[in-house]
């Protein structure tokens, strides 16, 4: 899954939501400060990573949500937790920021 933070549009969207083996953030028309403002309560920028709210990521899933996707999402978050990629509350998961192509 790729989370797209678009500074010009002021939006946070997701692409490739079926791919739960990867999690990244693309900043479009946004530096770290603007990305943090656009993310708001959905996450926070931390250097070359963004901490994302897991419930927000779940909401980006396919509609209608199917049991297979829900199970794969839970497994992906459990894997992330096992690697230390979740915060101490278990509410946020860390994603790397993709290099900008522009």
C-alpha distances in whole Angstrom, upper triangle without the diagonal:
4,7,10,13,16,19,21,20,19,16,13,10,7,6,5,5,7,5,6,8,6,5,7,9,11,14,16,20,19,21,20,23,21,18,19,21,19,16,20,19,15,15,17,17,19,20,17,15,14,14,12,14,12,14,12,9,11,12,9,9,11,15,17,15,16,18,16,12,14,15,12,10,14,14,11,12,16,15,14,17,19,18,19,15,16,19,23,22,19,18,15,13,13,10,11,12,12,16,17,18,21
4,6,10,12,16,18,17,17,14,10,8,6,5,6,7,10,9,9,11,8,6,5,6,7,10,12,16,16,17,17,19,18,15,17,19,16,14,18,18,14,14,16,15,17,18,15,13,12,13,11,14,13,15,13,10,13,13,10,12,14,17,19,18,20,21,19,16,17,19,16,14,17,17,14,15,18,17,15,19,21,19,20,16,17,19,23,23,20,18,16,13,12,9,10,10,9,13,13,15,17
4,7,10,13,15,14,13,10,7,6,4,6,9,9,12,12,12,14,11,8,6,5,6,9,11,14,13,15,14,17,15,12,13,15,12,10,14,15,11,11,13,13,15,16,14,12,10,11,9,11,12,13,10,8,12,12,9,12,14,17,19,18,20,22,21,17,18,20,18,15,18,19,15,15,19,19,16,19,22,20,20,16,17,18,22,21,19,17,14,12,12,9,10,9,10,13,13,15,17
4,6,10,12,11,10,8,6,5,6,7,11,12,15,15,15,17,14,11,9,6,5,6,7,10,10,13,13,15,13,10,12,14,11,10,14,15,12,12,13,13,16,17,15,13,11,13,12,14,15,16,13,12,15,14,11,14,16,19,21,21,23,25,24,20,21,23,21,18,21,23,19,19,23,22,20,22,25,24,23,19,20,21,25,24,22,20,17,15,14,12,12,10,10,12,12,13,14
4,6,9,9,8,6,5,7,9,11,14,15,19,18,18,20,17,13,11,7,6,5,6,8,7,10,10,12,9,6,9,10,7,7,11,13,11,11,11,11,14,15,14,13,11,13,11,14,16,17,13,13,16,16,13,17,19,21,24,23,26,28,27,23,24,26,24,21,23,25,22,21,25,24,21,24,27,25,24,20,20,21,24,24,22,19,17,16,15,13,13,10,11,13,12,14,14
4,6,6,6,5,6,8,11,13,16,17,21,21,21,23,20,17,14,10,8,6,5,6,6,10,11,12,9,8,11,11,8,10,13,16,14,14,14,14,17,18,17,16,14,16,15,17,19,20,16,16,19,18,16,19,21,22,25,25,28,30,30,26,26,29,27,24,27,28,25,25,28,28,25,27,30,29,28,24,24,24,28,27,26,23,20,20,19,16,16,13,13,14,12,14,13
4,6,5,7,9,12,14,16,20,21,24,24,25,26,23,20,17,13,11,8,6,5,5,8,10,10,6,6,10,9,7,10,12,15,14,14,14,13,17,17,17,17,15,17,17,19,21,22,18,19,22,21,19,22,24,26,29,28,31,33,33,29,30,32,30,27,29,31,28,27,31,30,27,29,32,30,29,25,25,25,29,28,27,24,21,21,20,18,18,14,15,15,13,15,14
4,6,8,11,13,16,18,21,22,26,26,27,28,25,22,19,16,13,10,8,6,7,11,13,13,9,10,13,12,10,13,15,18,18,18,18,17,21,21,20,20,19,21,20,22,24,25,21,21,24,23,21,24,25,27,29,30,33,35,35,31,32,34,32,30,32,34,31,30,34,33,30,33,36,34,33,29,29,29,32,31,31,28,25,25,24,21,21,18,18,18,15,16,14
4,5,9,11,14,16,20,20,24,25,26,28,25,22,19,16,14,12,9,9,10,14,15,15,11,11,14,12,9,12,14,17,16,17,18,18,22,22,22,21,19,21,19,20,23,22,19,19,22,20,18,21,23,23,26,27,30,33,32,29,29,32,31,28,30,32,29,29,32,33,30,32,35,33,32,29,28,29,32,31,30,26,24,24,24,21,21,19,19,19,17,18,17
4,7,10,14,16,20,20,24,24,25,27,24,21,18,15,13,11,10,10,9,12,13,13,9,9,11,9,6,9,11,14,13,14,15,15,19,20,20,19,17,18,16,18,20,20,16,17,20,18,17,20,22,23,26,26,29,32,32,28,28,31,29,26,29,31,28,27,30,31,28,29,33,31,30,26,26,26,29,27,27,23,21,22,21,20,20,17,18,19,17,19,18
4,6,10,13,17,17,20,21,21,24,21,18,16,13,12,11,10,11,11,14,14,14,11,10,12,10,7,8,11,13,11,13,14,15,19,20,20,18,15,17,14,15,17,17,13,14,17,15,13,17,18,19,22,22,26,28,28,24,24,27,26,23,25,27,25,24,27,28,25,27,30,29,28,24,24,24,27,26,25,21,19,19,19,18,18,16,17,19,17,19,18
4,7,10,14,13,17,18,18,20,18,14,13,10,10,10,10,12,12,14,14,15,12,9,11,11,7,7,10,11,9,10,12,13,17,18,18,16,13,14,11,12,14,14,10,11,14,12,10,14,16,17,20,20,23,25,25,21,21,24,22,19,22,24,21,20,24,24,22,23,27,26,25,21,20,21,24,23,21,18,16,16,16,14,16,14,15,17,16,18,19
4,7,11,10,14,15,15,18,16,13,12,10,10,11,11,14,14,17,17,18,15,12,14,15,11,10,13,14,11,13,15,16,19,21,19,17,14,15,12,13,14,14,10,10,12,10,8,11,13,14,17,17,20,22,22,18,19,22,20,17,20,22,19,19,23,23,21,23,26,25,25,21,21,22,25,24,22,19,17,16,17,14,16,15,15,18,17,18,19
4,7,7,10,11,12,14,12,10,10,9,10,12,13,16,16,18,18,20,18,15,16,17,14,13,16,16,13,14,16,17,19,21,19,16,14,15,12,13,13,13,10,8,11,10,6,9,10,13,16,15,18,20,19,15,16,19,17,14,17,19,16,17,20,20,19,21,24,23,23,19,19,21,25,23,21,18,16,15,15,13,14,14,14,17,16,18,19
4,5,9,9,11,13,11,10,10,10,10,13,13,17,18,20,20,22,20,17,19,20,17,16,19,20,16,17,19,19,21,22,20,18,16,17,15,16,16,16,14,11,13,13,9,10,11,14,16,16,17,20,18,15,17,19,17,15,18,19,17,18,21,21,19,22,25,24,24,21,21,24,27,26,23,21,19,17,17,14,15,14,13,16,16,17,19
4,5,6,9,11,10,10,11,12,12,16,16,20,21,23,23,25,24,20,22,24,21,19,22,22,19,19,21,21,23,24,21,19,18,19,16,18,16,17,15,12,13,14,10,10,10,13,16,15,16,18,16,13,15,17,14,13,17,17,15,17,20,19,18,22,23,22,24,20,21,24,27,27,23,22,20,17,17,15,16,16,15,17,18,18,21
4,5,7,10,10,9,11,12,14,17,18,22,22,24,23,26,24,20,22,23,20,18,21,20,17,18,20,21,23,24,22,19,17,17,15,15,13,14,12,9,9,10,7,6,7,11,13,11,13,14,13,9,11,14,11,10,14,15,12,14,17,17,16,19,21,21,22,19,19,22,25,24,21,19,18,16,16,14,16,17,16,20,20,21,23
4,6,9,10,11,13,15,17,20,22,25,25,27,27,29,28,24,25,27,24,22,25,24,20,21,23,24,26,27,24,21,20,20,17,18,15,16,15,12,11,13,10,8,8,11,13,11,11,13,10,7,10,12,9,9,13,13,12,14,17,16,17,20,21,21,23,20,20,24,27,26,22,21,20,17,18,16,18,19,19,22,23,23,26
4,6,6,8,11,14,15,19,21,24,24,26,25,28,27,23,24,26,24,21,25,24,20,20,22,22,23,24,21,19,18,18,16,18,15,17,16,12,13,15,12,10,11,15,16,14,14,15,12,10,12,13,10,9,13,13,10,13,16,14,14,18,19,19,20,18,19,22,25,25,21,20,19,16,16,14,15,17,16,19,21,21,24
4,5,7,10,13,16,19,22,25,25,26,24,27,26,23,23,26,23,21,23,22,19,18,21,21,22,23,20,17,17,16,14,15,13,14,14,11,11,14,12,10,12,16,17,14,14,14,11,9,10,11,7,6,10,9,6,9,12,11,11,14,16,15,17,14,15,19,22,21,18,17,16,13,14,12,14,16,16,20,22,23,26
4,7,10,14,16,20,22,26,25,26,25,28,27,24,25,27,25,22,25,24,21,20,21,21,22,22,19,17,17,17,16,17,15,17,17,13,14,17,15,14,16,19,21,18,17,17,14,12,14,13,9,9,12,10,7,10,12,10,10,14,14,13,16,14,15,19,22,22,19,19,17,14,13,12,13,16,15,19,21,22,26
4,7,10,13,16,19,22,22,22,21,24,24,20,21,24,22,20,23,22,19,17,19,18,18,19,16,14,14,14,14,16,14,17,16,12,14,17,14,14,16,20,22,19,19,19,17,14,16,16,12,11,14,12,9,11,14,11,10,14,15,14,15,12,15,18,21,22,18,18,16,12,11,9,10,12,12,15,17,19,22
4,7,10,13,16,20,19,19,18,21,20,17,18,20,19,16,19,18,15,14,15,14,15,16,13,11,10,11,10,12,11,14,13,10,12,15,12,13,16,19,21,19,20,20,18,15,16,16,13,11,14,13,10,10,14,12,10,13,15,14,14,11,12,15,19,19,16,16,13,9,8,6,7,9,10,14,16,18,21
4,7,10,13,16,15,16,15,18,17,14,15,18,16,14,17,18,14,13,13,12,13,14,11,9,8,10,10,13,13,16,14,11,14,16,14,15,18,21,23,21,23,23,21,18,19,20,17,15,17,17,13,14,17,15,13,16,18,16,16,13,14,16,20,21,18,17,14,11,9,5,5,6,6,10,12,14,17
4,6,10,13,12,12,11,14,14,10,12,15,13,11,15,16,12,11,11,10,12,12,10,8,7,10,9,13,14,16,13,12,15,16,13,16,18,21,24,22,24,25,24,20,21,22,20,17,19,20,16,16,19,18,16,18,21,19,18,15,16,17,21,21,19,17,14,12,10,6,6,5,6,9,10,13,15
4,6,10,9,11,11,14,13,10,13,15,13,12,16,18,15,13,13,12,14,13,11,11,10,13,13,16,17,19,16,14,18,18,15,18,20,23,25,24,26,28,26,22,24,25,22,20,23,23,20,20,23,22,19,22,24,22,22,18,19,21,24,25,23,21,17,16,13,10,9,6,5,8,7,10,11
4,7,6,7,8,11,9,7,10,12,10,11,14,17,14,13,13,11,13,13,11,11,10,14,14,17,19,20,17,16,20,20,17,20,22,25,28,27,29,31,29,26,26,28,26,23,25,26,23,22,26,25,22,24,27,24,24,20,21,22,25,25,24,22,18,17,15,12,11,7,8,8,7,10,10
4,5,8,11,12,10,9,12,13,11,13,16,19,17,16,16,14,17,16,15,15,14,17,17,19,21,23,19,18,22,21,18,21,23,25,28,28,30,32,31,27,28,30,28,25,28,29,25,25,29,28,25,28,30,28,27,24,24,25,29,29,27,25,22,21,19,16,14,11,10,10,8,9,9
4,7,10,11,9,9,13,13,11,13,16,20,18,18,17,15,18,17,16,17,16,19,19,22,24,25,22,21,25,24,21,24,26,28,31,31,33,35,34,31,32,34,31,29,31,32,29,29,32,31,28,31,33,31,30,26,27,27,31,31,30,27,24,23,21,19,17,14,13,12,9,11,9
4,7,8,5,6,9,10,9,11,14,17,16,15,13,12,14,14,14,14,13,16,17,19,22,23,20,20,24,23,21,24,26,28,31,31,33,35,34,30,31,33,31,28,30,31,28,27,30,29,26,28,31,29,27,24,24,24,28,28,27,24,21,21,19,17,15,12,12,12,10,12,11
4,6,5,6,9,10,11,12,14,17,17,15,13,10,12,11,11,13,12,16,17,20,23,24,21,21,25,25,23,26,29,31,34,33,35,37,36,32,32,34,32,29,31,31,28,27,30,29,26,28,30,28,26,23,23,23,26,27,26,24,21,20,18,16,14,11,12,12,10,13,12
4,6,5,6,9,10,10,12,15,14,12,9,6,8,8,9,10,9,12,14,17,20,22,19,20,23,23,22,25,28,30,33,32,34,35,34,31,31,32,30,27,28,29,26,24,27,27,23,25,27,25,23,20,20,20,23,23,23,21,18,17,15,14,13,10,12,12,12,16,15
4,5,5,6,9,10,11,14,14,12,10,8,10,11,12,13,12,14,15,18,21,23,20,21,25,24,23,27,30,32,34,33,36,37,36,33,32,34,32,29,30,32,28,27,30,29,26,27,29,27,25,22,22,21,24,24,24,22,19,19,17,17,16,14,16,16,15,19,18
4,5,5,6,9,10,14,14,12,11,10,13,13,14,14,13,15,15,18,21,22,19,20,23,23,21,25,28,29,32,31,34,36,35,31,31,33,32,28,30,32,28,27,30,30,26,28,31,29,27,23,23,22,25,25,25,22,20,20,18,17,17,14,16,16,15,18,16
4,5,5,6,9,12,11,9,8,7,11,12,12,12,9,12,12,14,18,19,16,16,20,20,18,22,24,26,29,28,31,32,32,28,28,30,28,25,26,28,24,23,26,26,23,24,27,25,24,20,20,20,23,22,22,19,16,17,15,14,13,11,13,14,13,16,16
4,5,5,6,9,9,7,6,6,9,11,13,11,9,10,11,13,16,18,15,16,20,19,19,22,25,27,30,28,31,32,32,28,28,30,28,24,26,27,24,22,25,26,22,23,26,24,22,19,18,17,20,20,20,17,14,15,14,14,14,13,15,17,16,20,19
4,5,5,9,10,10,9,9,13,15,16,15,12,13,13,15,18,19,16,18,21,20,20,23,26,27,30,29,32,33,33,30,29,31,30,26,28,30,27,25,28,29,25,26,29,28,26,22,21,20,23,22,22,19,17,18,18,17,18,16,18,19,18,22,21
4,5,9,9,9,10,11,14,16,17,15,12,13,12,14,17,17,14,15,19,17,16,20,23,24,27,26,29,31,31,27,27,29,28,24,26,28,25,24,27,28,24,25,29,28,26,22,21,21,24,22,22,19,17,18,17,16,17,15,17,18,17,20,19
4,6,5,6,7,9,12,15,15,13,10,10,9,10,13,14,11,12,16,15,14,18,21,22,25,24,27,28,28,24,24,26,25,21,23,25,22,20,23,24,21,22,25,24,22,19,17,17,20,19,18,15,13,14,14,13,15,13,16,18,18,21,21
4,5,6,7,10,13,16,18,15,12,11,10,10,14,14,12,14,17,16,16,20,23,24,26,25,28,29,30,26,25,28,27,23,24,26,24,21,25,26,22,23,26,26,23,20,18,17,19,18,18,15,13,15,16,16,18,17,19,21,21,24,24
4,6,8,11,14,17,19,16,12,11,9,8,11,11,10,12,15,14,15,19,22,23,25,23,26,27,28,24,23,25,25,21,21,24,22,19,22,24,21,21,24,24,21,19,16,15,17,15,15,12,11,13,15,16,18,18,21,23,23,27,27
4,7,10,13,17,17,14,10,9,6,5,9,9,6,9,12,11,12,15,18,20,22,21,23,24,25,21,20,22,21,18,18,21,19,16,20,21,18,18,22,22,20,16,14,14,16,15,14,10,9,11,12,13,15,15,18,21,21,24,25
4,7,10,13,14,10,7,5,4,6,9,11,9,10,13,14,14,17,21,22,25,23,25,26,26,22,21,23,22,18,19,21,18,16,19,20,16,17,20,19,17,14,12,12,14,13,13,10,8,9,9,10,13,13,16,19,19,23,23
4,6,10,11,9,6,5,7,9,12,14,13,14,17,18,17,20,24,26,28,26,29,29,29,25,24,26,24,21,22,23,20,18,21,21,17,18,21,20,17,14,13,12,15,14,15,12,9,10,10,10,12,12,15,17,18,22,22
4,6,8,6,4,6,9,12,15,17,15,16,19,20,19,22,25,28,30,28,30,31,30,27,26,27,26,22,23,24,21,19,22,22,18,19,22,19,17,14,14,13,16,17,17,15,12,12,10,10,10,9,13,14,15,19,20
4,6,5,6,7,11,14,16,19,18,18,21,22,22,24,28,30,33,30,32,32,32,28,27,28,26,23,24,24,21,19,21,21,17,18,20,18,15,13,13,12,15,17,17,16,12,12,9,10,10,10,13,15,16,20,21
4,5,8,10,13,17,19,22,21,20,24,25,24,26,30,32,35,33,34,35,33,30,30,30,28,25,26,26,23,21,24,22,19,20,22,19,17,15,16,15,18,20,20,19,15,14,11,11,9,9,12,12,14,18,19
4,7,10,13,17,19,22,20,19,22,24,22,24,27,31,33,31,32,33,31,28,28,29,26,23,25,24,21,20,22,21,17,19,21,17,16,14,15,16,19,21,20,19,16,14,10,9,6,6,8,9,12,15,17
4,7,9,13,15,18,17,15,19,21,19,21,25,28,30,28,29,29,28,25,24,25,23,20,21,21,18,16,19,18,14,16,18,15,14,10,12,13,16,17,17,16,12,10,6,5,4,5,9,11,13,17,19
4,6,10,12,15,13,13,16,17,16,19,22,25,27,25,27,27,26,23,22,24,21,18,19,20,17,15,18,17,14,15,18,16,14,11,11,11,15,16,15,13,9,8,6,5,6,7,10,13,15,18,20
4,7,9,12,11,11,14,16,16,18,22,24,26,24,26,26,25,22,21,22,20,17,17,18,15,13,16,16,12,13,16,14,12,9,8,8,12,12,11,9,6,5,4,6,9,10,14,17,18,22,23
4,6,9,8,7,11,12,12,14,18,20,22,20,22,23,22,19,18,19,18,14,15,17,14,12,15,15,12,13,17,16,14,11,9,10,13,12,11,8,5,5,6,7,10,11,15,18,19,22,24
4,6,5,7,9,10,11,13,17,19,21,18,21,21,21,18,16,18,17,13,14,16,14,11,14,16,13,13,17,17,15,12,10,10,13,11,9,6,5,7,9,11,14,15,18,21,22,25,27
4,5,5,6,9,10,11,15,17,18,16,18,17,18,14,12,14,14,10,10,13,11,8,11,13,11,11,15,15,14,12,9,11,13,11,8,6,6,6,10,11,15,16,19,23,24,27,28
4,5,5,6,9,10,14,15,16,14,16,16,17,14,12,14,14,11,11,14,13,11,14,16,14,15,18,19,18,15,13,14,16,13,11,8,9,10,13,14,18,19,22,25,26,29,30
4,5,5,7,9,13,14,16,14,17,18,18,15,14,16,16,12,13,16,15,13,16,18,16,17,20,20,19,16,14,15,18,15,13,10,10,11,13,13,17,17,19,23,23,26,27
4,5,5,7,11,13,15,13,15,16,16,12,11,14,13,9,11,14,11,10,14,15,13,15,18,18,18,14,13,15,18,16,13,11,10,9,12,11,14,15,17,21,22,24,26
4,5,5,9,11,12,10,12,13,13,10,8,11,11,7,9,12,11,10,13,15,14,15,19,19,19,16,15,17,19,17,14,12,12,12,14,14,18,19,21,24,25,27,29
4,5,8,9,11,9,13,14,15,12,11,14,14,11,13,16,15,14,17,19,18,19,22,23,23,19,18,19,22,19,17,14,14,14,17,16,20,20,22,25,25,27,29
4,7,9,11,10,13,15,15,11,11,15,14,11,14,16,14,14,18,19,18,20,23,23,23,19,18,20,23,21,18,16,15,14,16,15,18,18,19,22,22,24,25
4,7,8,7,9,11,11,8,8,12,11,9,12,14,13,14,17,18,17,19,22,23,23,20,19,21,24,22,19,17,17,16,18,17,19,20,21,24,25,26,28
4,6,5,8,11,11,8,10,13,12,11,14,16,16,17,20,21,21,23,25,26,26,23,23,25,28,26,23,21,20,19,21,20,22,23,23,26,26,27,29
3,5,8,11,13,10,11,15,15,14,17,19,19,19,22,24,24,25,28,29,29,26,25,27,30,27,25,22,22,22,24,23,26,26,26,29,29,30,32
4,6,10,12,10,11,14,15,15,17,19,19,20,23,24,25,26,29,30,31,28,27,29,31,29,26,24,24,24,26,25,28,28,29,32,32,33,34
4,7,9,7,7,11,12,11,13,16,16,17,19,21,21,23,25,26,27,25,23,26,28,25,22,21,21,21,23,23,26,27,27,31,31,32,34
4,6,6,6,9,10,11,13,14,16,17,19,20,21,23,25,26,27,25,24,27,29,27,23,22,23,22,25,24,27,28,29,32,33,34,36
4,6,5,6,9,10,11,12,14,15,16,18,20,21,22,24,26,24,23,26,27,25,22,21,22,22,24,24,27,29,30,33,34,35,38
4,5,5,6,9,10,11,12,14,15,16,18,20,21,23,24,23,22,25,27,26,22,22,22,21,23,22,25,27,27,31,32,33,36
4,5,5,6,9,10,10,12,14,15,16,18,20,21,22,20,20,23,25,24,20,19,19,18,20,19,22,24,24,28,29,30,33
4,6,5,6,9,10,11,12,14,15,17,18,20,21,19,18,21,23,21,17,17,17,16,19,19,22,24,25,29,30,32,34
4,5,5,6,9,10,11,12,14,15,16,18,20,19,18,21,22,21,17,18,18,17,20,20,23,25,26,30,32,33,36
4,5,5,6,9,10,10,12,14,15,17,18,17,17,20,22,21,17,18,17,15,17,17,20,22,23,27,28,30,33
4,5,5,6,9,10,11,12,14,15,17,15,14,17,19,18,14,14,14,12,15,15,18,20,21,25,26,28,31
4,5,5,6,9,10,11,12,14,15,14,13,16,17,16,12,13,13,12,15,16,19,22,24,27,29,31,34
4,5,5,6,9,10,10,12,14,13,13,17,18,18,14,15,15,13,15,16,19,22,23,27,29,31,34
4,5,5,6,9,10,11,12,11,11,15,17,17,13,14,13,10,12,12,15,18,19,23,25,27,30
4,5,5,6,9,10,11,9,8,12,14,13,9,10,10,8,10,12,15,18,20,24,26,28,31
4,5,5,6,9,10,10,9,12,14,13,10,12,12,10,13,14,18,21,23,26,29,31,34
4,5,5,6,9,9,10,13,15,16,12,14,13,11,12,13,16,19,21,24,27,29,32
4,5,5,6,5,6,10,12,13,10,12,10,7,8,10,13,16,18,21,24,27,30
4,5,5,5,5,8,10,11,8,10,10,8,10,12,15,19,21,24,27,30,32
4,5,7,8,11,12,14,11,14,13,11,12,15,17,21,23,26,29,31,34
4,6,8,11,13,15,12,15,13,11,10,12,14,18,20,23,26,29,31
4,6,8,9,12,10,13,11,9,9,12,14,17,20,23,26,29,31
4,7,10,11,9,11,8,6,5,8,10,14,17,20,23,26,28
4,7,8,6,7,6,4,6,10,13,16,19,22,24,27,30
4,5,5,7,5,6,8,12,14,17,20,23,26,29,31
4,6,8,8,10,12,15,18,21,24,27,29,33,34
4,5,7,10,13,16,19,22,25,28,30,33,35
4,6,8,11,14,18,20,23,27,29,32,34
4,7,10,13,17,19,22,25,27,30,32
4,7,10,13,15,18,22,23,27,28
4,7,10,13,16,19,21,24,26
4,7,10,13,16,18,21,24
4,7,9,13,15,18,20
4,6,9,12,15,18
4,6,9,12,14
4,6,9,12
4,6,9
4,6
4
